[in-house]
Amino acid sequence: MKKIIGIAAFLIVAVVCSANAQTKSKADTTDRKNIVEKAGDKTAEVAVKGKAAVVDKVYKDKVGPDGQKIYIDRHSKYYWVDKQGHNVYVTKDKLKPKQN
């Protein structure tokens, strides 16, 4: 009799624990993924801007289409760094004069 009660109690605890483990919603994991993705994008952006400031020249008289800082690489190409850390190359005619 004690064995049957012990086994029944064990099964009840196992079912309750497994039910609690599966209650994690997809929203929780999606929020975590978004937070991690945003942190990764910001890290990439800061790293690329830091490298660009050291290696490339900054174009002081012009800004990008939305006011971004423009860099000139070693091949005399103009670019700015987007929020994901990518270099976005632009032609000189798309640059705007800097507003002081």
N, C-alpha and C positions, 0 to 999 in steps of 0.2 A: 504494500500500500504506500509506503514511504517513497519507493522508487517511482511509482506512477505520479504522485504529487510532485516530486522533484523534477521529473521529465516534463510534466505539464507546466510547471512554473518556469522552467528553462525555455520552453517553446514560446510562452507568452512574452517573456523578456526579449527573446530573439525577434519576435514579430514586431514588438513595440520599437525596439532599437532600429530595425531595418526601415520601419515606416518613418521614423524621425530623420534618418539619414537621407531619405529621398525627398524630403520637403524643401530642399534647396531649390529656389526658383531660377529660371533661366535669366530673369532680370538681374539677379545678383551677379551672375557670371558675365553678363553683357556689360553691366556697369564697370566691373573690374577690367574687362578688356578695353573699354573706352578710356578709362583712366590710364591704363598702361600705354595705350596707343598715343594718347595726348602727351604723356611724359616722354615717350620715345621721340615724338615729333619735335618737342621743345628742345630736347637734348641734341638732336641732329641739327636743328636750326642754329643753336648757340655754337656748336662745334664748327659748322661750316662758316658762319659769320666770323668766328675767331680766326680760322685759317685764312679766310679771304682778307681780313684786315691786316694780317701779317705778310702774306705772300703777294697779294694783288694790290693795285693802286685803287684809291677811292676817288671817284669823279666828284669833285667838290662843287662844280657849277650846275650840274644837272641832277634830276631825280627821276625815278621810274614813273610809270603811268599813274600809280596811286601814291606817289610820294616816297617810294622805297629808296634806300641808299644804293647807289650804283657802283659796281666794282669793275675794274678793267683787268682782264687776265693777261698772261704773257703773250698771247696772240692778238692783242688789241681788240678783243671782243668785249662787249658790254653785257653785264648781267646783274641781277639782283637775286637775293635768297628768299624763297617763299617760306611759309610757316611749317613745311615738312622737311626743310633743309635741302631742297633741290635748287640748283642754279637755273634761273630762268633767263635765257639770253634774249636780248632785245637789240633792235637796230638803232642807230644813232638818231634817226628821224623820229622815233617814238618817244625819245626822252624829252622831259619838260625842264624849263629853266627853274632853278631853285628859288623859292620865295624866302626872302630874308625877314 
